[in-house]
Structures are given as C-alpha cells and as structure tokens.
Amino acid sequence: MRNKKSLIFIAFGALLLVACSAPSQSSSNTSSSEQTTTSSIVTTSTSTSTSSSESIKLDGNEKKFKFYCVNDFHGAILEGESNKGHEAGIKKYFGELKRLKEEDPEHSILLSAGDMWQGSLESNYYYGESVVEAMNETGFDAMALGNHEFDYGQERIFKNLEKANFPFLAGNIVKWDNGYTQTKWDDRIKGSITLTKDGVKIGIVGMIGTGQTTSIMSKNVEDIGFANSANYARLEANKLKKEGCEIVVLAIHDSYSAVANISNLKNYFDGVFTAHTHTQEEYFLDGVPVVQSQSNGTAYSYFELTYNDGVTACLNNSYRMVPYSSSWSEDAAISAVVDKYIKDKAFLDKSTSVAGTLAGSYLSSNKVAVLGCAAIYNEYKDLGVQFAIENSQRASLQQGVITYSNIYKATPFMNEIVIARAKGIEIASTFNRNCYYPRNFKLENTETYTFAVIDYLYFHQNESKQYNYFYGLGKGRVETLEIKKTYPFDLTFKYIKNQPNSTINARDYI
C-alpha cells in the first residue's frame, strides 16, 4: 500500500495534469462520480519534460505539432449517458476533432488506436461502414487495428479499408503455422506510414496487442497471430528514422504495459497512444507522453510535440486525456454522413422496436449477461438444454422501456449458439462464468449434461491455438450437437417480449 506522502504526491500530480495545456474548451459536464467508477487514472513521471528540453532550442524557430487520438470508440454513434460516462455521440465527438484539426491542418495529426466499429446496432448493422465514412469526413490520418475490428471476419476489414481515405496499421500481424511466422499477414495492412507537415517528416507506427487473438472469435483468426508488438514497433521505428523521419509516434491497441518495458523508449518514439483497457492513462516515460482516453467517445487523447533543429520534445506537460465538454457541437457534414445510415426506414423500424419494460432497477453489464443466458435457456430448454452460458455483455440496461437498440448495445456480439453435451468436469471452469439454470441445479463432475453456450466461449483458443475453455473438444470428450444460427441479442429481445406484460424485473437476474 502506498504511504501517505506518496498519496499526496500522486494527488498533486493529478491536479497538475488537469491544469496542463490542451486545446481550449469549457469544463466537462460529465459527473465526476461516473468518471471514477468506470475508469482509472494512472500517472507517472519517470523523467521530466525539462530533461527533454535541455537540448531543444526555443529560439522562435520551433514548430509545434498537435496529435489527437481516438481509442475504443466501439460504434458509439448516439449521444447519451452510460456507465462509462457521457458518450458524446459521433456527430459531436468527431465534430470536435474535425474542428481542432481544421484550425491548424499543417500541424495537426488525427489517429485511431483501434476498436472503432464494433459495439452498437447503429454501427454493426452496417459492419462499421457508417463509422468509416464519418472518419473520412473528420480527416483521420491513420488507424491502428484493434481486436474488435476482426469481429465481423477478416473480409470485412478489407471492405472497410476500400471505403477508407486513410490506411489501416498493424505491423505485427503475421501468418500462423503451428506458431508465429515471419510472413506478414497482408500487404494492405501497413506497419507504418509517413506524413510531411510544415516541412517535417513524421512517421506513424501502428500495432495491435501481442496475443490479442484470444479476445477474438477463434475462427476469425485461425490463420494469423499477433506477434510481439514491442519488437515489431522498435523495428518499424528504426526503419522510419533511417528513412529520414524526424518525429515518430506509435498508436498501439494495448495499454501502457505494452511499452513500459521498452528500454530507452525515447530512442524510438516521441509519443505513444494506447488503447484496449478503456482506462485513462497519462504517463510521461523517458521523456515520452503515453496517453489513453477511456472509451465510447467519452474523451480523446492529446499531446503536443515541439520540434526544432532535429530535436523533438513534449514540453510543459502538454499531454492528457481531454474529456467530453458541453461546448462540443455537431458537425453538419458528419451528421449528413451518419444520418443516411441511421435514418434509413428499415434501420429505424428495427432499432426502435420495443421489447418491453425493465422494472425495479437498472441491470449492470454482468446482470445483462445473466438475462442473456436466461433467454438462451428459455429458447432451447425443450431440446433438453439444462443450462446456458455466455459472457457477451458490454453495457448496462437502464430502467424503463427497452428497445432493440438498447439490447444490442448492452450485448452487441454476433455470437451463435452451440448446443453440446459433456460431463460436468469438462464444463466446470466455464460454468463459473455468467450462467442461467433452474433453481436448485447443481453441476456434478461425473454427470453428463446438455447445455447451450455462445460459440465464442465454446471454440475459444489460447495464443497457441489450443482449446482452453472446453479442453475436451476434438478429443471425444465434448460432443457438438447443433449450432443455432441466431444471436443472443435477438433471443433476449424475444424473451422480454414474451414475458407477462412484456416486463422483466432486475432482481430476477442476479
């Protein structure tokens, strides 16, 4: 546990970060309690900005470049409150980023650190296409792929790439052949790009987190692996510097820990944008700002780099997470791009259809998973299913009327349902996840059960491509009876609608 002096130092450091220089804005109207309960702030100062400034000339010839980054947007197209904070919605969130870039286009760079598409009906219905078009209008310069870009399958990544006016980056994705190979996945996905701004050559490196295939439906990544991101990032940075890049920035779909152990980080990168853990990260490591800004359009990441005569530095604590502000306004052009998708009649009829009512209280994301299990169990119990297992929750459900769009955002993953049989000992480790079963049911190791489970869990593999939730798969100990081509969100909608008065009570899904 930290001692009292350390706590005071950290608190004082956090106050300084809030006051640090950043794009002008009014204060956030998101409640602080929401911020603190849904994210954590991590700050450090292993070296100070003054140490970087000792060798940089501040003689009036310096150039200041502003870098902005979005991470883990998860298709949060609509504005609203959530357990993550105030989600600005794409029209305001991207509108603010577009405004900032257009204020000084010659010194502004806009990036994404991945997980942009998957997470809402408004995005998933069009497989992320609506978000890509909005990113085009906003002026993104590059996007690092995240694990959830693979949720629609590899083909969809390349379909969206065809629509994008910016490159997709992930230099550490390689072919898999009973292990990582040296063969890059696809030449269309780059390890880096270069930009020239105000006569300065800037390199942007993009990576995905090492081993994050374990966070993806296994069949979608069976032929590829995500190799050591730190090693590949260093190699890419060295290549860029040899090509004459004077500033090099990394966007990586992973947390601070992915770069924390890179010795002499400043030798490779001048700034790093992180992602994946949905937290607030504000580090200054070896003279390099490392920033992540939560998720779902509640904030964006920012740092400013000063360049002069071959030297780059982040001065005056000019790095931070910038939270949503009520001063952000919708951009007309971005609104027009998005509205052609979400105001389409077929989409509106689907998204606004009402399942029923949630009474008693709100359902936390874990309870949403139990609700989903109840829906799966109810659908297939007549087939002999004795319990259901899933974990496809993402957000909470609020008390009151529940629409299809509400359900989809709470449980957005396109998981099919597997009906299977196995002894209890083969099921036990996964049974302890979110599960629904009749009252007084008890799992016995030696008994054989028929159960329903989402395919993500059933076919889940570890980094070595071995089944690691249902170990008996392929060994004759677990029998696949049937795969149902339906999704948990559809079953949940049907389940609520068929309840008496189409009403469910939060207390029933503990």
TALIN-V216133 format. One line per field, one symbol per residue. ss: DSSP state (2 for helix, 1 for strand, 0 for the rest). psi: psi as a letter, one per 40 degrees, with the letter a starting at -180 (. if undefined). burial: + if it has 24 or more other C-alpha atoms within 12 Angstrom, else -. A space follows every 10 residues. Layout:
ss = ???
psi = ???
burial = ???
//
This chain:
ss = 0002222222 2222222220 0000000000 0222222200 1111100022 2220000000 0011111111 0000000001 1100111002 2222222222 2220222111 1100000000 2222000022 2222222200 0111002222 0002222222 2220001110 0011110001 1111000001 0111111001 1111111100 0222200222 2001110022 2222222222 2200001111 1110002222 0000222000 1110000001 1111100111 1110000011 1111111100 1110000011 1110000000 0222222222 2200222222 2001111110 0010222222 2222222222 2220001110 0000001001 1112222222 0000001111 1112222222 2000111000 0000000111 1111222200 1000001000 0000000111 1111000222 2222222002 2211122200
psi = iiiddddddd ddddddddei iiihiiiieh idddddeeii hhiigdiidd ddedehhgee eihhhhhiih ifdffgdiii iieeahhdid dddddddddd dedgdeehhh iieifddhei dddddefedd ddddddddfi dihhiideee deiddddddd ddeieiihhg eehiihgfih iehidheehi diiiihhfeh hhhhhhiihh eedeeihdde fdeiigihdd dddddddddd ddeehehhih hhgiaddded ehhfddedie ihhiadefih hgighfehhh higbiffeii ihihhhhhfe hhihiffghi hhiiieehii hddddddddd deehdddddd dehhdahhid aihidddddd ddddddddde deeeheiihi ffidiihiia hhiddddddd gehghihhhi iiiddedddd deahihiiie ihhhdeihih ihiiddddeh iadefhhedg deheeeehhh dihhgiiddd dddddddeih efhihdeeg.
burial = ---------- ---+--+--- -++----+-+ ----+--+++ +++++---+- -++--+---- --++++++++ +++++++++- ++++++++++ ++++++++++ +---+-++++ ++++++++++ ++++++++++ ++++++++++ ++++++++++ ++++-+++-+ +--+-+++++ ++++-+---+ ---++---++ +++++-+--+ ++++++++++ ++++++++++ ++++++++++ ++++++++-+ +---++++++ ++++++++++ ----++++++ ++++++++++ ++++++++++ ++++++++++ ++++++++-- ++++++++++ +++++--+++ +-+++-+++- ++-------+ ++-+++++-- -+++++++++ ++++++++++ ----++++++ ++++++++-- ++++++++++ ++++++++++ ++++++++-+ +-+++++--- --+-----++ ++++++++++ +++++-++++ +++----+++ -----+++++ +++++++--- --++++--+-
//
